[in-house]
Amino acid sequence: MDEKIRVLLVDDEKSLLLPLTDRLRKHGFAITTAESGPEALEKATVAKGEFDVAIIDQLMPPPDGIETMRLLHQEYPGIEAIILTGWADLEAGQRALDMGAYRYMRKPFDPEELALSIRTAARFGQERQRRHALQALVRAGERMGTAENAHQLYEKLCDEVRNLLPQLDTFLVARWHESTGEVSFPYCCIRGTVTTLPTRSGHRGLAEYVIESKSPLLLPDGDKAFREQHGLQPPAPSLGYCASEITVPMLLSGRVLGSLHAMTFNPRVRYRQEHLEVLLAFANQAAVAVQNIEQLDKARRLQEASSALAMQRGRDEVMQTIVHEAHRLIDADFTGFILQDRDGRLYRGPREEPQGFSHCLEEPRQEGGLTRDIINKRELRYIADVSKEPLVKDEVKKAGIRSLLGMPLIHADRVLGVLYAHTFQERHFDQHDIDLWSAFAGQAAAVLHSILDEEQDVKRLGTFVDLLRSYQQRHDIAAIANQIAAALPTVLDVDVCTIVEYAADSGSFATRGAAGLRHPEAAYSIGDAYKQLLLNRREPICIPDVAMFDLMQASDFVERETIKSSRIYPLWVGETPVGLLFANWRETKTLSRDEARALGLFADLAALVLHETRLQADLARTRRRLERNMFLTWVSMLEDTWRHSFIQKAAAIRNYAGSLVKMMPAQTPAAMNGVKEAVQEIDRLATEIANAPVRVPQSFEMEAEDFPLARLLRGIADHENARPILPGQPRVTVATDLDAIGGMQIRGWRRWLIYAFEALMENARKAMRNGGTITIKGSRTDQWAEIRFTDQGSGVPPAVRDKLFKELIAKEQDTTGMGIGALLVATIIEEHGGTVELEKPGPGDTTVLIRLPVTAGAPARP
């Protein structure tokens, strides 16, 4: 323990009290003595309960030792108690344990044993409080995940903090508004009453101090002296100065959202460092939950606007709905848009404005104005003060407009116009406003595009419907990719269509689909240059002649398929890159505007289908991962290691799954029917993890460390080679080739990696019924250590190859008994940031490849 252990020693016999005090002080304890129960309670009150352990003699004048312990625990439950009893008073010792004593000791006792018991009791108390706080964090995360709005979130957070912080009288939530410099208080529970505090600007209080410094603040003796020392303004009259306070910032990726304030007005209570750490952990959870609530609110509002837009059919109804919903989303004084026809002429569309204001807005300027500038640059414009912007017309300024936001309406590489929001007061449009409006503008542009271009193609529409139906049949993502590729030639006269899905988590292209190939058996791949193309642009690339485009000119695939023209569509859904769609022709091809429009619509739909299919796959993978974590949780009961980590992960997964359900529309599409069932299964698994029995923690917990990987593997090999061979048992030897990773270190849990590697060796040994050699070979690629375990056994059965290292295999399939060991290996390796895969299934040359991140060692070979 970092600080001295604080001990309250209570005994009415001075002949024992004084020498025992001297002995314990020599052991480094901070000792406070009391000669009776009432004196002990008084000194605990003066110290505000800041004792770790109380040593109490049972035989004292009333109240006796057990009654004194009970009274102490009523006020200060965090103090661990050791009761001293006589040899003949075993019944009193048992009663003390039943009422919450850490242990009892019979007189006479060994002072060295007492010192050891004090240290153990103090550590046990720390661990108990830590476990209690951790369970409260998990419970708070679950409760916050069910909140439907910010007020519910803060209310649930206040309830959980009250359970952990003694004598909590007041809990405040402050929010920082960066665009205006204001601090508001959306939740104030003052002395048990939920009330309000005014929003303030230019104030200098504790909230502003913590928000500016981004550092937590512990004021164990109250806030008055600190405020005076740092020139801070006094608290609001409804608050007053407190006896003890904790204030922590709510941070999210380095950005300050606000602060949490916990106060007590009880002079007998003094908040300590462990209380600050609890509130800081709550603040971290609250920051994420607040962002989720805001994103859900944004998604809900956007969905309502989208639904209203989707219900309109006629041209005028669609335009009027766009203006009305845009006005509602951003809460401006009036909104409207200026459109651009196919010849580039600007004309004013519908608008929502104050009565009598329309005479102030004339027809737009065709050249030189703000609208033309936004269209040409294809980027939004935010003007806080229009009087300083020369492109804004004088009549707009004279009409009293102070701020405006102009959003270009772009769809399928065509700028349809500009959507405007105007305010009469200077307005700070924050990023939340801009993101919300931008998302709606994209949807509005898509609807406008279809309304303004009245050409309809029944054949194309039928193809889109078929594609959606294929998605609803729940094919995997590879099948979906192939169906998208096969559908495109029916939309346009495309000779060859290829589509590649981009996996954002790995940063690489994953699933591929193709149609129209002359050589489908030949391999093809997508280079890193295409990854940069996807991430750096969203507009389609028109390539009338592939000889003029370097990436395609050097492609074996283009040459093999005799492609002459191409059009490449980066596929995005919102801010998420989804993949690339290639429409290719074996002759020089120039698309008409109608063909380009149809191809753009198809690309948008393909992006949506791929994205939704990936979400379904991610949800299934989340469930599998949780099942594996549950499995390892039960295994880890042997050592109580990683237990807390699993509980936190389980709570995080439940929050994610709950958020996904909230984002779903009220009328759930048929293709999403399985999401709620999957979420219920995730909830069940997470609950099992959270409720798994917890043993009393050991005196220390295993921590991650840096250690040489090659030495660890050689030690395992030497141990295996030294195993005695029983009669009738085949001889299996282990050979190593680890020079390539000799200087490397990895960071992790040595004991768990030994479990993983030994589990692999055991599976290999079982597969080699006639004996042989297991080879462990190391190599290095960039910042990864690669270890290959190769055996000469019977190989992995075909029925389980795809499931190995991914899920628990049913007994009827796992005849070799390798499933549990393989699942344990995969879970441990992934917890170390690595990967494991079956590189060669055998028989005779079965190879498992493990990749682990390197923390130190020789530089990577070129």
N, C-alpha and C positions, 0 to 999 in steps of 0.2 A: 504494500500500500504506500502511496506517495506521501501522505501526511501521517503524523503521529496518531495512533489509535487513542480515542478519547474514552476514558473509563470512569464510571461513577462507582465508587467503592462504599458500600453501606454496611456498617457493623456497629453494634452498641458496645462492643468490648474494645477499649483503647489498646489493651495489651496485644490484641491481634491486629487492630487497624493500623497502628503506626509502623510496626516493622514490615507488615505486608505492603504498605504504601511505598516504603523505601525500596523494597525488593523489586516491585513492579516498575518503579521509575527507572531503575537501573536497566530494565529491559526496553526502555524507550517509550513507555506509555505515558500519556498525559493523564494524571490522576486527580480526581476531585473526590473528597471524602465527605461522608455524612454519617451521623451517629444514630439516626432514627429514620423511620419511614417518612414522617412529615418533613424532616430536614432534607431528605433526598428529593422529595417532590418540589420543595422550594428551590433547591439548587438546579434542578432540571428546568424549572420555569425561568430562572434567571439566565441560564445558558440557552434558553429557547430550544431545549430538546436536542442540543448538538452533542450528544454522546453516542458512541458506537456500541458500547457494551456496559451493562450494569451488573456488578457482582454484589449479591444481596444475601446477607445471613438470614436464615429462616427463623431462628430463635431470637426474636426481638420483642419488646413490649408492643402492644397493638398500635398500629397495624403490623402484623408479622411480615416475614419476607415475601411470601406468596401474594398477600394482599397489597403490599407495596409494589410488587411487580405488576399486578393487575391495574393499579391506579396509574402507574407510569405508562403502561401500554394504551390506556384510554386516551391520553394526551399525545403520546409520542410513540406510535406503533413501530417506528423504525429502530428502536433500541433493542438489541438482543440481551437477554437476561441469563445469568448463571447463578443458580441458587446453591448456597452452602448449607449442608445439613449434617446432623450428627450420624454416627454409625448406626444407631438404632432407629433412625427416623426414615426408613425407606419408603413408607407410605406417603410422607410429605414430598419426597423427591419425585415419586410417580405423579402425584397431584400437580406438582410444578410443571412437569413435562406436558401434562394434559392441558394446562392453562396457557401454554405458549412459551415456556422456558426453552432456551437452546439446549441446556443440559443441567444436571445437578452434580455436585461433588461432595463427597463425604469427608468430614474432618477426622483426623488430620489429613492434609493433602500435600502433595509435592508442589512447591512454588513453580518449578520448571513446567510441570504439567499444567498448572493454572495459566501460566504465560502462553503456552501453546494453545490452550483452549480459548483464551481471549483472542488470539490472532485468528483462529479458525472461526470463531463466532462472528468476528467483525467481517471477515471475508464472506461468510455465509449470508450475513445481513445485506452486504453489498450485492451479492449475486441474486438474492431473493428480490430485492428492490429493482434490480436491473431486469430480472425476468418479468416481474409485475409490470414494469414500464413497457417492456417489449410487447407483452400480451395486450396492454392497453393500446399501443401503437397499431397493432394488427386490428384490434377491435375498432379503433377509430378509423382506420383505413376502410374497413368494411362499411361502417356507418356513413362515412363521408361519401363512399361510392354510391350510396342509395339516395343522396340528396338531389333534389330536382331543381333547386335554385340556391343562390348564394346565402340567403338568410337561413335556410335549413342547414346548409353546410356549417355555418358559423355556430348555430345553435347546438348541433351535434358535437362540434369541436369543444365548445364550452363545457358540455356535460362531461366529456372524457378528461379534460384538464382538471375539472373540479374533483374528480375521483383520485387524482394523483398528487395534486398540490394541496398541502394542509391549509385549512382555513382560508380557502380562496373566497374573497369577498367581491372582487370586481374583475371582469374580463372584457377587454376591448379589442376590436379589430380595426386597424387603420389601413386605408388604401391610399396609395400614392398615384396621382394622375400626372404623368410626366408632361403631357402636352400643355396643361394649364398651370402646373406647379402647385396644385392644391392637394390637401390631405383631407379625406373624408372618413367618417366613422360609420360604416354600414351596420355594425353590430356593437351594442354597448349593453352589457349586463352589469349594472352598478348596484352593489349591495343586494343582489338577488332580483332586481327589477330591470327588465329590458326596456331601455329608453333610447334617446338619441343625443348626439352631440353635434354642434354645427360644423359644416365644412369650413376649413380655414385656409387662408393663403397669406404668405409673408409672416407666418407665426414661427416662433422658435421654441418648440417644446421637446419633450422626450421622443415623441414619434418622429419629428423631423431630424433630431439628432441621430437616432438609430438608422433611419432611412438613408441619411447622408453618409454615415460611416460604414454602413452595411455590416455592423458588428453587434453581437448581442450585448446586453447590459444587465448586470446583476447588482442590485442595490439592496443588500441584506438588511441595512438599517434605515430604509426608507429613501424617499427621493428628494427631500427638502435640501439637504446639504449639497447634493450633486447638482441640483438646479442652480443654487446660488453660486457654486464654484465655477460652473460653465456658462453662466449668464443666460440660463434658460428661463422662460416665462413660467409663472406658477400654474398649477393645474386648474382645470375648470372648477368653478365653485361647487358644482354637483359632485365632484370627486374629492377635492381636498388632498392634503398630504397623506401618504400612506405609511404604514409601519415597515413594510418590506415589499419589494417589487422586482419583477423580471420583465424585460422588454427584449424581444428578438425580432430580427428582420425576416420577412418572407421573401426568399430568393428563388429565382427560377432561371437557370443558365446564366447566372451573373446579373440578371435584371431584377431590380427591387419592385415587388408588387405592393409592399406595405409592411406592416409590423403587427405583432401580437403583444398584448400587455396583460400580465397577471399580477394582481395586487391583493394584499391583505392589510386590514386595519387593526389586526389583533397584535398588540405589543409583545405577546408571548411567543409569536411565530417569527422565525427568521429563515428566509429562503436561502438555500445553499447551491453549490455548483451542480450537484446531481439534479436539482430541480430545474436549473437553467438548461441542462442537457436534454431533459425530458421535453421542455417547451420548445427547444430548438428543433428537436426531431418532429414534433407536431407541426411546427412552422413549415418544415420542408414538405411534409405530406400535404399541408393545407395549400401551399403554393401550387402544387401539381393539381390538386382537386379544384382550386379556383380556376386555373386555366382550363381544366376539363369542362367545368360548368359554363365558362364563357364560350368555349368552342361549341358545346352542345346548344347553348342559347343561339349562337350564330347559326349553327346548322338547322335548328328548329325554325328560326325566322326565315332563313333562306329557303327551307323546304316549303313553308307556308306561301312565300312569294312565288316559288316555282309551281306549286300546285294551282295557285290562282291563275298563273300565266298559262298553264297547260289546259285549263278549262275553257279558254277563249278560242274562238275559231275564226271570226272575221278579222280583216285587216285593221279596221278602226278599233275593235274591241281589244285586240292584242296590243296595239300601240298605247291605248289609254291605260291598260293594265300595267304595262311596263312603267309608265310614268307614276302611276299611283303607288305601286309596290316599291319603286325606288324611293319615293318620297317618304314612305312609311319606314323603310329600312334605315335610312340615314338621318331622319328627323330634321330635314332642312326646311327653310321657310317656303321655298318652292323649287320644283324640279321640272326638267323638260329635256328634249333632245333636238339636235339638228342633224338631219340625215343627208346622205350623199347618194345620188343616183348613179347608174352605171356609166354615165357620161361625165361624172365628177362634179355635177352641179349640186350646190348646197341648198337645202330648203328646210324650213322650220317644221318640226313635228308637234304633236300635242304636248301640253304642259299642265302642271298643277301649280297655281299661283294665287296670291291674295287678290281679293276682289278689286277691280279697277286698275290692275297693274299692267294688263296686256298692251296698253298703248305705248308703254315705255320700250317695248322690244320690237324693233323693226326686222325686216328680212336680213339674214346674215350676209356678211361680205363674202364675195366669191374668192377673193385673194387678199392676203395680207392681214387677216384677222386671227384671233385666237383659235377658232375652230379649225381653220386650214392648217395652222401650225401643229395642232394636236394630231390631225389626220396624217400629215406628212411625217411627223416624228414617231407616230404610233405608240405614244406613251402618255400616261395620265399627267394632268397638271393640277397642282394644288396651289391656290393663291390666297394667302391669309389676308392680304390687304390689296384690293383691286386698284386702289388709287395709285399704287406704285408700279402697275403693270401696263406698259404702253400698248399692248395688243388688245386690251379690253376697250370696247367702244365707250365714248364719252357719255352716251345716253344711259348706258348701264351704270356707270359711276354716279350719274346725277339721280338715278332712280333710288339710290340709297343702298345698293348692294355692296356689302363689305368684303365677304369671302366667297370663294367658289371652288368647286371641284369638278374637273372635266375628265371623263373616262371614255377612251375610244372604244367603239363597238366593233370588234374584229371577229370574223369567223371565216374559216377556210381561206385564209390569206387575203381576205377582202375587208376593207374598212367601210362599214356601213354608215358611220356617223359618230357623233359624240353625245354622251349622256351627261347632263349638267345638274349639279346641286348648288343652290344659292342661299346665302344667309344675309340678314340685315345687320347682324352683329358679327364682330370678328370671331371666327370659329376655328378651333384647333381640331382638325380631323385626325384622330389618332389612327394607328395601324389597324386596329380592329375595325374601324369604320371603312377604311380603304379596302381591306381584305374582303369584308362582307359585300361591299358595293362592287368590287372587281369580280367576285364570283357570280353575283347576279347579272352583271353586265355581260359576262360570257354566255350565260344562259339566254339572256334577252337577245344577244346578237344571233345566237343559233336560231331562235324562234323568228326573229326579224328576217333572217336570211331566207328561211323557208317561205315566209309570207311575201317578201318582196320578189322572190323568184317563184313564180306560180307554176312552173313546169312540174308536172307529176309523172312518175314512171311506176306503173303498177308492178312491173317485173322486179324493179329494184326494191320496192317496198316489200314484196313477197320474200325476197332474199333476206332482208333485214329481219323479218318476222321469223323465218326459218332459223336464222342464226340465234335469235333470242330463245327459240324453243330448244335448240341444241344445248344452250346454256342451262335452261331449266331442267334438262334431263340429267344434270350433274355429272357430265363427263369430266375427267381430270383435265388439267391445264394443257397437257400435250395434245389430247384429242381436240380440245377447243381450238388450239392454235392451228391444227390441220384443217378443221372445219372452216375457220376464218379464211385461210388461204384458198380453200376449195370454193368458197362462196364468191370471192371477188371476180373471177372470170364470168360469172353470171350477171354481175352488175355492169361490167364494162368488158370490152373485147381485150382482156389482158391475157398475154401468152403465158407468162410465168409470174406467180405470186409467191413471195416468201415473207414470213413474219417471224420475228425473234422477240422473246419476252426478256425484259431486263429485270433482274433480281436486285433490288436496291440494297438488301441486307448484305449481300456478298459483293456488290459493285461489279457484277459481270452479267453477260447475257446467258440465259439458261435455256428454256424450252424453245424449240424451233418448229415451224410448220411450213409446208410447201405444197404447191400444186402446179401442174403443167410441166414438170421436169421431164426432159428426155433421158436423163441419166440419174434416176432417183437413188441408185445404189451407191453413187459416188459421195464421198464425204465433203462437207462444206462448213466453213466456220466464219465468224464475224470478228474482225480485228479490233484492237483498242481504239483505233481512229474513229470507228463508228460509235464507240461509247462516248467520245468527246462530242461527236456530231449530235447525239441524242441529248446530252446534258446541256449543250450550249445554244440550242435553238429549238423552236417549236414550229416554225413555218415549214411547209413541205419544200423539198428540193426538186426542181424540174430539170431533168437531164435529157434533152432531145438527142444528144449523141454521147454515148458513154466514153468515146475516145477522148472527149474533152474533160472528163472527170477522172482525176488521178486515182482515187480509191477503186473505182470500178475498172479502169483501164488495166490495172495490174492484177485483177482478180482471175484466178483459174476458173472459178464458177461462171463468171460472165463469158469467158472464152468457150467453156465447155457447152454452155447452154445457148451460145450464139446470140446474146442479148445486144440490141442496138440502142434502145431508148429505155429510160427508167424514170420513175418518180418515187421519191423516198419520203415517207411521212413519219416524223417523230411522234410517238403516241404518248400523250400525257392525260392524266385525270387530275384536275386541280394542280397542285404543286408536286404531284408524284409522277416521275418518269416510268412508263409502262413497257415501252419497247419500240421497235421500228417495223414499219410496213413497207415492203418493196413491191411496186407494180412495174413489171418489166414487159417489154415488147421485143420481138425478134426483127423488127423493122423500125425505121425512123418514125416516130409518132409525136404528133402535137395535139394535145387535148383541147377540145372546145370548152367554153366557159361552163356549159351544162355538164359536160363529162367531168371536169375538174370539181364542180360542186358535188356531184354524186360521189366521186371518189373521196372527197373530204368528209362527207357525211358517213361514208362507210368506215373511214379511218377512225372517226370519233367513236362510232359504235364499237369497233374492234377494240379500241383502248378501254372502253367501259367494260366490255365483256371479259377481257383479259384481267382487268383490275379486280372485278368482283369475284372471278374464279380464284385469283390469288388470295383474296381475303378469306374465301372459304377454306382454301388449303392452309393458310396461316392459322385459322381457328382450329382446324383439325390437328395441326402440328402443336399448337399450344396445349391442346388436351393431352396429346401423347406425352409432351414434355412434363406436364403436371403428373401424369400417371407414373413416369419414371422418377420424378422427384419424390412422390409418395413412397415408391419402392425403396429408394435410398434412405428416406427418413427412417423407415423401420430398421434398415440395416444399421444406420448410424446410432440407434439406441444403445449399441454396444459401447459407445464412447461419448455420447451426447455432443458430438462434433457436428457443426454446421446446422444444428437444430434451429437456431434463431434465424439464420439466413433463409432456410426453407419456409418458415412461417411468413417472413416478409415477402418472399417471392409469391407465395400462395395468395396473400392479400393483394399484391399488385396485379396478379392475373385475374382475380375476381373483379377488381376495379375496372380493368381493361374490358373484360367481357361484359360487365354491366353497362359501361359506356357505349359499347357496340350496339347493345340492344336499344338503348335510348336514342341512338342516331337513326334507327330504322323507322321508316314511315309507319303511320297508323295502319294503313292498308298494306300489309306485307306482301311483296311479290311472291309468286309460287316458288321461284327459284331460291328464296331465302327461308323456306319453311323450316329447314333443319338448324338454323342458327340458334333459336331459343332452346331447342333440345340440347344442343352442344353446350350452351352456356350453363344449363342446369347440371349437366354432367361435370363441367369444370367446377361449379360451385360445390358439388358433392365431394369431389376429390380434394379441393382446397380445405373444406371443412374437416375432412379426415386428417389432413396434415396438421391443421391448427389444434385439433383436439387430441392428437397423439400424446400418450403419457410422457411426462418429463421427469427424468430422474434428478435427484439433488446434484447440482454441478460439482465437478471435481475442484480441487484447489487451484487449478489453472486450466485454461482452454488452449487447445492446439492452435498456433498461429502460423500463417504463411511465412516461408523463408526462402532464401536463395541457396541453391545447392547444385553441385556438378551432376549433370545427367548421366554422363558415361560411367562415373564411379558407382552411381546407384545401380545401373544396369549390370555392371560387372559383378557387383555384390550379389545381385539376384542370381546371375548365372553361376557364380561360385557356390552359392547355397544349393542350387538345384543339382549341380554336379556332385556335391558332397552327400546327397541323399543316399541312404543305404538301399541296396536292391534286394528285395525279398525273393525267396525261391519262387520260380515260375513267373516272375515279373519281367517284362522286356526292359532292356537297358536303353535309356534315353539320355543323351548328352546334349549340352548346350554350348554352342560356339558363338563367339562375339567378334564383330568387326566394327569397332567404335572409334577408331582413330580420327575419323572425319568430324566427330563431335566432341573430341577430347577436351577442348577448351571452353565448352559451352556450359552456361548455367541457366537454370529455369527457376521460376518463382512458383511456389505452391506448397502443398502439404505432402511431405516426404512419405509418411505412413500410408496415405491414401493412394499415392502412385504405386507404392509397393503392392498394395492390395490389387490394383488394376493389372499391373504387369504379371503378378503371380496368377491371377485369374486367367489371363491369356495363356500362360505356360501350362496351367492345369488342363484347359481345353485342348491344347496341342498334344499334351501327354496322353489324354484319353483317345485322341484320334490316331495315335501311333501305336496300334496294338502289337505290332511286330518290332517295336523299338525304332531307333534312328536318331537323327540330329535335329535339334531346333536351333536355327540361326538367328541371332539378333544383330542387325546391321544398321549403322547410323550414317546419316548424310545431312547436308544443310542446304536449304534453299532460301535465299534472302535472310529474313529474320526468323526463320522457322527451323526447328530441329525435326528431322524425319527419322523415325525408327520403324524398321520392318521386321516383324516376327514371321519367320518362314519355317514350316514343319513339313515332314515327309509322310503325313498321315493320309487318312481316307478322304479328306476334303469336306466341304460344307454341303449338306444336302440341298438340292435345287429348291425344295419347298420353303426353305427358310432363308435363302440368300438375301432376298430383298428386305427381309424383316430384321436380320441380324444387326445389332447395335442400334435399332430404332424402336423396338417395342418388345414387350414380354411375349414370348412365343408359347403357343398352346402346347400342352404335354404331348398330345397325339402327333404333333409335328416335330417336336424337339426330342427326338429319340436319343440324341447324344448328350443331353443335359447341358448344352452350351448356352441356352437362352438367358438364364439368370446371370451367369458370369459375364456374358457379353453386354447385357444391359447395364450391369454395374460398371464395367470398363467404360462404356460410352458416357455414362453420367459423370464419372470422375474426370475423364479427359475433357469433357465440355466445361466442367467447372473450372478447369485450369486454362480455359480459353483455347483449347485445341480441338482437333477433329480425329475421328477414327473411321476407317472404312475397310471393307474387304477388297483388297487389290487383286488377288488371284484366288478363286474358289477351290482350286485343287481338282482332283486328288494328286498327291505326290509333290505338289509345290504350292501349298496353301499359304498365302501371304496376307497379313494384316498390316496396314499402314497407319501409324499414329503420327500426327503432327502437333508439336507443342511450340509456343512462342518462346524465343530466346531472350534472356535479360542481359547476358554478358558472355564474352568469349571471343574467339578469333573472328575477324571480319569475314563476311560471306564471300565465297569464291565467285569470280566473274562468270 
